[in-house]
Amino acid sequence: MPKIQSIEVCAAAVPLDQVTSFSNRTVTARHYGLVKVRSADGVEGIGFCYVGSAAGRLFSVAVEELLAPVLLGRDSSAVEGLWRAMYQEALLQGRMGTVMRALSALDIALWDLNARSAQLPLHKYLGAVEPDSVPAYASGGYYLDGKSAEAVGEEMAGYVAMGFRAVKMKTGRWSPQGEESRVRAAREAVGPEVELMLDCNNGWIDTVQAMEYLRRIEAYHPYFIEEPFGPDDIESHARLARLTRIPVATAEIGYGRWYHKQLLDQGAAAILQTDAAVCGGISEWRRIAATAASYGVQMCPHWFHDLHAPLVAATPNARYVEYFWDDQVLNFRRLLDRQLEHREGRVVLHQTPGLGFGFDESQVARYGRWTTLS
């Protein structure tokens, strides 16, 4: 069985070309945590996560001092056992946040390593539902200085012209009247048949405020309203789900199966946007997806289409991949040596072993430095 011989870790800080605003914050750079796990057989798997807009070094410390010692010398195929051992080691330092994201990245790397060892694409190694491609929605509609409602509509229409049948835009930063004008412009631009998603990025305080917006927006038939409240305010999500006809989506920064079960038990989400690079890796993402299936809840994972396309392809209750067609927002794409393509609103899956891509080392060297542990 392949033994884990070495682990490399890097914290990469990648500046955005253009300052990007959400409903409640502005971002100028993104910090990513990267890992490479190599077996004694010479096979290497990669993993990664988004750490935030600062303090990427926390990721490296979590890997170097806490989690890598648990993995070195162990059998890489014992994924469930290794996940449990890492989780137990992290109980005091962080069952959520950067430590759990570091665990997620290492778990992703183990699945990638094992799929490469088996010479199978990850989605087929996991057991594919979709062998060739998966549905995607184009994600955008960010707030920029001087960007009008009409410009948002033009952006959404541009994605439809590329072949997408589903698109997403931000909401919640302007007044209720202003946001209605943005959503109306988008709906008029894309037409009635395209699914239009709305993302609030935890922008509202309570259901009274939320309904001031949603009463105006319901007429434009959004596919979902994403993250209306802070992630831990499960009760407000559940209450809003009872007040509006718009399905509530959340959990992109949710950690672990137990948090997700609370969402499901309370009826707080019709759609889970669970991110495998956040929640505990591919191992935990699959557990969450299986639980969601028993509640009749679909998965539309957040961010990192390079990671989530094969997971959606291997999950019966997964509907969409979130797709960023350029690197202006998800600038992680600059760190990869191969990009996923999209055709007619679907992401075309890699058919080479594992995740099907590696890191572009020349780009990684611009933004961070590798440390090797053995």
C-alpha positions as CSV (number, residue, x, y, z in Angstrom):
1,M,0.0,0.0,0.0
2,P,1.3,3.5,-0.8
3,K,2.8,5.2,2.2
4,I,2.8,9.0,2.5
5,Q,6.5,10.0,2.2
6,S,6.4,13.8,2.1
7,I,4.0,16.8,2.3
8,E,4.7,20.3,0.8
9,V,2.8,23.3,2.0
10,C,2.5,26.9,0.6
11,A,0.5,30.0,1.5
12,A,0.0,32.1,-1.6
13,A,-1.3,35.6,-1.5
14,V,-2.7,36.6,-4.9
15,P,-3.7,40.3,-5.4
16,L,-6.9,41.1,-7.4
17,D,-6.5,43.1,-10.5
18,Q,-9.6,45.0,-9.6
19,V,-11.0,45.7,-6.1
20,T,-14.1,43.6,-5.7
21,S,-17.1,44.5,-3.5
22,F,-19.8,42.3,-2.0
23,S,-22.9,43.3,-0.1
24,N,-20.9,44.0,3.1
25,R,-17.2,43.9,2.4
26,T,-14.5,44.7,-0.1
27,V,-11.6,42.4,-1.1
28,T,-8.2,43.4,-2.6
29,A,-6.3,40.1,-2.4
30,R,-7.0,36.4,-1.9
31,H,-4.9,34.1,0.2
32,Y,-4.8,30.4,-0.8
33,G,-3.5,27.4,1.1
34,L,-1.8,24.8,-1.2
35,V,-0.5,21.3,-0.4
36,K,1.2,18.4,-2.2
37,V,1.1,14.9,-0.7
38,R,3.6,12.4,-2.2
39,S,3.6,8.7,-1.7
40,A,6.6,6.4,-1.6
41,D,5.6,5.2,-5.0
42,G,6.3,8.7,-6.4
43,V,2.6,9.6,-7.0
44,E,1.6,13.1,-5.9
45,G,-1.8,14.5,-5.0
46,I,-2.7,18.1,-4.6
47,G,-5.1,20.0,-2.4
48,F,-6.0,23.6,-1.7
49,C,-8.4,26.0,0.0
50,Y,-9.3,29.7,0.2
51,V,-8.0,31.1,3.5
52,G,-9.4,34.6,3.2
53,S,-8.2,38.1,2.4
54,A,-5.4,38.0,5.0
55,A,-3.3,35.8,7.3
56,G,-2.7,32.9,4.9
57,R,0.3,31.9,7.1
58,L,-2.2,30.4,9.6
59,F,-2.9,27.7,7.0
60,S,0.8,26.7,6.8
61,V,1.2,26.6,10.6
62,A,-1.9,24.3,10.8
63,V,-0.4,21.9,8.2
64,E,3.2,22.0,9.5
65,E,2.7,21.8,13.2
66,L,-0.7,20.0,13.6
67,L,-1.9,17.9,10.7
68,A,1.1,16.7,8.6
69,P,2.6,14.7,11.5
70,V,-0.6,12.7,11.6
71,L,-0.2,11.7,7.9
72,L,3.5,11.1,7.3
73,G,4.4,7.4,7.0
74,R,0.7,6.4,6.9
75,D,-1.1,4.4,4.2
76,S,-2.7,7.0,1.8
77,S,-5.6,4.7,1.0
78,A,-6.9,4.7,4.6
79,V,-8.7,8.0,3.9
80,E,-11.5,7.6,6.4
81,G,-9.0,6.7,9.2
82,L,-6.7,9.5,8.3
83,W,-9.6,12.0,8.3
84,R,-10.6,10.9,11.8
85,A,-7.0,11.1,13.1
86,M,-6.6,14.6,11.7
87,Y,-10.0,15.7,13.1
88,Q,-9.1,14.3,16.6
89,E,-5.8,16.2,16.5
90,A,-7.6,19.4,15.6
91,L,-10.3,19.2,18.3
92,L,-8.8,21.9,20.5
93,Q,-7.2,24.2,17.8
94,G,-10.1,24.4,15.4
95,R,-13.1,22.3,14.4
96,M,-13.8,25.2,11.9
97,G,-11.9,28.0,10.4
98,T,-8.4,27.8,9.0
99,V,-7.5,24.6,10.7
100,M,-10.5,22.8,9.2
101,R,-9.7,24.3,5.8
102,A,-6.1,22.9,6.2
103,L,-7.6,19.5,7.0
104,S,-9.9,19.9,3.9
105,A,-6.9,20.6,1.6
106,L,-5.0,17.6,2.9
107,D,-8.1,15.3,2.5
108,I,-8.5,16.6,-1.1
109,A,-4.9,15.8,-1.8
110,L,-5.3,12.2,-0.5
111,W,-8.3,11.6,-2.8
112,D,-6.4,13.1,-5.7
113,L,-3.3,10.9,-4.9
114,N,-5.4,7.7,-4.7
115,A,-7.3,8.4,-7.9
116,R,-4.0,9.1,-9.7
117,S,-2.6,5.9,-8.2
118,A,-5.6,4.0,-9.6
119,Q,-5.2,5.8,-13.0
120,L,-8.8,7.1,-12.9
121,P,-10.3,10.6,-13.1
122,L,-11.6,11.6,-9.7
123,H,-15.2,11.6,-10.7
124,K,-14.9,8.0,-12.0
125,Y,-12.9,6.9,-9.0
126,L,-15.7,8.2,-6.8
127,G,-18.4,6.5,-9.0
128,A,-19.7,8.8,-11.7
129,V,-23.3,9.8,-12.4
130,E,-22.2,12.1,-15.2
131,P,-19.1,10.8,-17.0
132,D,-18.4,13.7,-19.4
133,S,-19.8,17.1,-18.2
134,V,-21.9,18.7,-15.5
135,P,-24.4,21.7,-15.5
136,A,-22.9,25.0,-14.5
137,Y,-24.1,28.5,-13.7
138,A,-22.0,31.6,-14.5
139,S,-21.2,33.5,-11.4
140,G,-20.7,37.3,-11.4
141,G,-22.7,40.5,-10.9
142,Y,-20.3,42.0,-8.4
143,Y,-20.5,45.6,-7.2
144,L,-18.0,48.0,-8.9
145,D,-17.9,51.7,-8.6
146,G,-20.1,53.3,-11.3
147,K,-21.6,49.9,-12.3
148,S,-25.3,50.5,-13.0
149,A,-28.3,48.1,-12.9
150,E,-28.3,48.1,-16.7
151,A,-24.6,47.1,-16.7
152,V,-25.4,44.1,-14.4
153,G,-28.1,43.1,-16.9
154,E,-25.6,43.3,-19.8
155,E,-23.1,41.2,-17.9
156,M,-25.8,38.5,-17.2
157,A,-26.8,38.5,-20.9
158,G,-23.2,38.1,-21.8
159,Y,-23.1,34.8,-19.9
160,V,-26.2,33.6,-21.6
161,A,-24.6,34.5,-25.0
162,M,-21.7,32.1,-23.9
163,G,-24.3,29.3,-23.6
164,F,-25.1,29.4,-19.9
165,R,-28.7,28.7,-18.9
166,A,-28.2,29.8,-15.3
167,V,-26.5,32.9,-13.9
168,K,-25.8,34.5,-10.5
169,M,-25.4,38.0,-9.3
170,K,-24.8,39.8,-6.0
171,T,-27.6,41.5,-4.1
172,G,-28.2,43.3,-0.8
173,R,-25.7,46.2,-1.0
174,W,-28.1,48.8,-2.4
175,S,-31.5,49.9,-1.0
176,P,-34.5,47.5,-1.6
177,Q,-35.6,49.8,-4.4
178,G,-32.1,49.8,-5.9
179,E,-31.8,46.0,-5.7
180,E,-35.1,45.6,-7.3
181,S,-33.8,47.6,-10.3
182,R,-30.7,45.5,-10.5
183,V,-32.7,42.2,-10.4
184,R,-35.3,43.5,-12.9
185,A,-32.5,44.6,-15.3
186,A,-30.9,41.1,-15.1
187,R,-34.2,39.3,-15.6
188,E,-35.2,41.4,-18.5
189,A,-31.7,40.9,-20.0
190,V,-31.6,37.1,-19.7
191,G,-35.3,36.4,-20.4
192,P,-37.8,34.2,-18.5
193,E,-36.2,30.8,-19.2
194,V,-32.8,31.4,-17.7
195,E,-32.4,30.6,-14.0
196,L,-31.3,33.6,-12.1
197,M,-29.6,33.2,-8.7
198,L,-29.0,35.9,-6.1
199,D,-26.2,36.0,-3.5
200,C,-26.4,38.2,-0.4
201,N,-23.1,37.2,1.2
202,N,-24.5,37.3,4.8
203,G,-25.6,40.8,4.2
204,W,-28.9,41.1,6.1
205,I,-29.5,41.3,9.9
206,D,-32.9,39.8,10.3
207,T,-36.0,38.5,8.5
208,V,-37.7,41.9,8.6
209,Q,-34.9,43.5,6.6
210,A,-34.7,40.5,4.3
211,M,-38.4,40.6,3.5
212,E,-38.1,44.3,2.6
213,Y,-35.9,43.1,-0.3
214,L,-37.5,39.8,-1.1
215,R,-41.1,41.1,-1.4
216,R,-39.8,43.3,-4.3
217,I,-37.6,40.6,-5.8
218,E,-40.0,37.6,-5.7
219,A,-41.7,38.8,-8.9
220,Y,-38.6,38.1,-10.9
221,H,-38.6,34.4,-9.9
222,P,-35.0,33.9,-8.6
223,Y,-33.8,30.3,-8.4
224,F,-32.5,30.9,-4.9
225,I,-31.4,33.6,-2.4
226,E,-28.0,32.7,-1.1
227,E,-26.6,33.4,2.4
228,P,-29.1,36.0,3.5
229,F,-27.8,36.0,7.1
230,G,-24.6,35.1,9.0
231,P,-23.8,31.4,8.7
232,D,-24.5,30.6,12.4
233,D,-27.9,32.2,12.4
234,I,-29.7,29.0,11.5
235,E,-33.0,30.1,13.0
236,S,-33.3,33.2,10.8
237,H,-32.6,31.1,7.7
238,A,-35.4,28.7,8.7
239,R,-37.8,31.6,9.5
240,L,-37.0,33.2,6.1
241,A,-37.6,29.9,4.3
242,R,-41.2,29.9,5.7
243,L,-41.8,33.6,4.7
244,T,-40.6,33.7,1.1
245,R,-41.4,31.7,-2.0
246,I,-37.7,31.9,-3.0
247,P,-35.7,28.8,-2.0
248,V,-33.0,29.6,0.6
249,A,-29.4,28.4,-0.2
250,T,-26.5,28.5,2.3
251,A,-23.6,26.6,3.9
252,E,-20.7,27.7,1.7
253,I,-18.7,28.4,4.9
254,G,-20.4,25.6,6.9
255,Y,-18.1,23.2,8.7
256,G,-18.7,19.5,9.3
257,R,-21.7,17.3,9.0
258,W,-23.2,18.3,12.3
259,Y,-23.7,21.9,11.3
260,H,-25.3,20.8,8.1
261,K,-27.6,18.5,9.9
262,Q,-28.9,21.4,12.0
263,L,-29.7,23.3,8.8
264,L,-31.5,20.3,7.4
265,D,-33.4,19.5,10.6
266,Q,-34.7,23.1,10.9
267,G,-35.6,23.4,7.2
268,A,-33.2,26.3,6.9
269,A,-31.9,25.4,3.4
270,A,-33.5,24.0,0.3
271,I,-30.1,24.0,-1.4
272,L,-26.7,23.3,0.3
273,Q,-23.7,25.1,-1.2
274,T,-21.2,23.1,0.9
275,D,-17.6,23.7,-0.2
276,A,-15.3,20.7,0.0
277,A,-12.3,23.0,0.6
278,V,-14.0,24.4,3.7
279,C,-16.3,21.7,5.3
280,G,-13.7,19.0,5.9
281,G,-12.6,17.9,2.4
282,I,-14.0,15.5,-0.1
283,S,-14.6,12.9,2.6
284,E,-16.9,15.2,4.7
285,W,-18.5,16.7,1.6
286,R,-19.7,13.2,0.5
287,R,-21.1,12.5,3.9
288,I,-23.0,15.8,3.9
289,A,-24.3,15.2,0.4
290,A,-25.6,11.7,1.3
291,T,-27.4,13.1,4.3
292,A,-28.9,16.0,2.2
293,A,-30.2,13.4,-0.2
294,S,-32.3,11.8,2.5
295,Y,-33.9,15.2,3.2
296,G,-34.6,15.8,-0.5
297,V,-32.1,18.7,-0.6
298,Q,-29.8,19.4,-3.5
299,M,-26.1,20.3,-3.6
300,C,-24.9,23.3,-5.5
301,P,-21.3,23.6,-4.2
302,H,-19.7,27.0,-3.8
303,W,-16.5,28.3,-5.5
304,F,-13.6,26.2,-7.0
305,H,-15.2,24.7,-10.0
306,D,-12.0,22.8,-10.7
307,L,-12.6,20.8,-7.5
308,H,-16.4,20.6,-7.4
309,A,-17.0,19.6,-11.0
310,P,-15.9,16.0,-10.4
311,L,-17.9,15.9,-7.1
312,V,-21.1,17.1,-8.8
313,A,-20.5,14.5,-11.5
314,A,-20.3,11.8,-8.8
315,T,-23.3,12.9,-6.7
316,P,-26.9,12.1,-7.7
317,N,-28.4,15.0,-5.7
318,A,-26.0,17.6,-7.0
319,R,-27.4,20.1,-9.5
320,Y,-24.9,22.8,-10.5
321,V,-21.3,23.8,-10.4
322,E,-20.5,27.5,-9.8
323,Y,-18.4,28.6,-12.7
324,F,-16.1,31.7,-13.0
325,W,-15.3,32.2,-16.6
326,D,-12.3,34.5,-16.0
327,D,-9.7,34.9,-13.1
328,Q,-10.8,38.4,-12.0
329,V,-12.7,37.1,-8.9
330,L,-11.5,33.5,-8.5
331,N,-7.9,34.3,-9.2
332,F,-6.9,30.9,-7.9
333,R,-7.1,29.9,-11.6
334,R,-3.8,31.6,-12.1
335,L,-2.1,29.0,-10.0
336,L,-3.2,26.0,-12.1
337,D,-1.5,24.5,-15.1
338,R,-4.8,23.5,-16.8
339,Q,-8.3,25.0,-17.0
340,L,-11.7,23.4,-17.2
341,E,-13.6,24.3,-20.3
342,H,-17.4,25.0,-20.6
343,R,-19.7,24.2,-23.6
344,E,-23.4,25.1,-23.8
345,G,-23.7,25.8,-20.1
346,R,-21.8,22.7,-19.0
347,V,-18.3,22.2,-17.6
348,V,-16.4,19.6,-19.5
349,L,-14.7,17.2,-17.1
350,H,-11.0,16.3,-17.2
351,Q,-10.5,12.6,-18.2
352,T,-6.9,12.3,-17.0
353,P,-6.2,10.7,-13.5
354,G,-7.1,12.5,-10.3
355,L,-8.3,16.1,-10.4
356,G,-6.7,16.3,-13.9
357,F,-4.5,19.3,-13.2
358,G,-1.6,20.5,-11.2
359,F,-0.1,23.7,-9.9
360,D,1.6,26.1,-12.3
361,E,4.8,26.3,-10.3
362,S,6.1,29.5,-12.0
363,Q,2.9,31.3,-10.9
364,V,3.0,29.8,-7.4
365,A,6.5,31.1,-7.0
366,R,5.3,34.6,-7.6
367,Y,3.0,34.6,-4.6
368,G,4.4,32.1,-2.1
369,R,7.0,29.5,-1.2
370,W,6.9,25.8,-0.6
371,T,8.0,24.1,2.6
372,T,8.7,20.4,2.6
373,L,7.9,18.1,5.5
374,S,9.1,14.5,5.6
